[in-house]
Amino acid sequence: MKTIFSKKAVPFVVVLGLGISGAFLTTSMQNAKSAPIPKIGYVDGPDGPCTVPVRCSTDLNVVCRASYAPPGQIAKDKFDGDCTEVLYRPRN
């Protein structure tokens, strides 16, 4: 009697255990955050608009600026020669 029960119960317990562990692993992978994408933004300089590169990010955070002590120019993404898209400050 014990062998019949164990032959039927062990595969069920193994499949159930794999299912539960797979569910927890999937949930933990969904919660993992990916690193923000680094991006070079541009501000106006002495040579014209959109000429000075500034290290920025696409992660929604504080707006990326040329300097932060006195608020400097807002860095923007250069697309077809125009600076249009506002970029954000990179997280360190």
C-alpha positions as MATLAB code, in Angstrom:
seq = 'MKTIFSKKAVPFVVVLGLGISGAFLTTSMQNAKSAPIPKIGYVDGPDGPCTVPVRCSTDLNVVCRASYAPPGQIAKDKFDGDCTEVLYRPRN';
ca = [
       0.000    0.000    0.000;
       2.804    2.411    0.873;
       4.620    1.789   -2.412;
       1.510    2.448   -4.506;
       0.841    5.702   -2.651;
       4.471    6.867   -2.940;
       4.628    5.983   -6.648;
       1.585    8.189   -7.298;
       2.341   10.987   -4.822;
       6.057   11.636   -5.485;
       5.650   12.805   -9.123;
       2.772   15.075   -8.075;
       4.858   16.643   -5.289;
       7.825   17.160   -7.633;
       5.661   18.870  -10.272;
       3.985   21.016   -7.619;
       7.378   22.036   -6.191;
       8.720   22.980   -9.631;
       5.597   25.031  -10.340;
       5.823   26.970   -7.106;
       9.552   27.678   -7.493;
       9.024   28.771  -11.096;
       6.324   31.212   -9.999;
       8.610   32.807   -7.403;
      11.530   33.055   -9.832;
       9.355   34.694  -12.479;
       8.020   37.252  -10.011;
      11.485   38.185   -8.779;
      12.718   38.729  -12.343;
       9.813   41.089  -13.059;
      10.730   43.225  -10.057;
      14.393   43.590  -11.058;
      15.077   47.063  -12.452;
      17.305   47.536  -15.431;
      19.938   50.231  -15.519;
      18.881   53.488  -17.173;
      20.167   54.089  -20.676;
      23.015   56.633  -20.728;
      22.474   59.444  -23.200;
      24.472   62.474  -24.312;
      22.477   65.680  -24.113;
      23.465   69.052  -25.537;
      23.210   72.661  -24.364;
      23.857   75.914  -26.199;
      27.483   76.984  -26.317;
      29.674   79.703  -27.825;
      29.715   77.874  -31.173;
      25.917   77.863  -31.450;
      22.882   75.959  -30.228;
      23.254   72.299  -29.215;
      27.059   72.248  -29.304;
      28.181   71.426  -25.726;
      27.753   67.733  -24.736;
      26.447   66.836  -21.267;
      26.163   63.332  -19.733;
      22.471   62.568  -19.169;
      20.002   59.674  -19.001;
      16.571   58.681  -20.299;
      15.441   57.605  -16.793;
      12.672   59.918  -15.552;
      14.379   61.740  -12.721;
      15.597   65.302  -12.182;
      16.018   67.306  -15.401;
      19.587   67.162  -16.766;
      21.380   70.519  -16.726;
      24.806   71.847  -17.695;
      25.361   72.926  -14.070;
      23.294   72.522  -10.911;
      24.738   75.128   -8.499;
      23.071   78.043  -10.220;
      20.513   76.278  -12.421;
      22.115   76.058  -15.836;
      20.684   75.320  -19.255;
      18.511   72.244  -19.649;
      20.234   69.532  -21.696;
      18.271   68.161  -24.632;
      18.644   65.323  -27.098;
      19.859   66.289  -30.565;
      17.670   64.917  -33.350;
      18.228   66.038  -36.965;
      20.207   69.072  -35.754;
      17.442   70.282  -33.411;
      17.503   70.007  -29.618;
      13.970   69.032  -28.719;
      13.677   66.174  -26.200;
      14.427   67.030  -22.557;
      16.781   64.544  -20.896;
      17.209   63.653  -17.235;
      20.026   63.628  -14.696;
      21.850   60.287  -14.488;
      21.667   58.358  -11.228;
      25.072   57.514   -9.807;
];
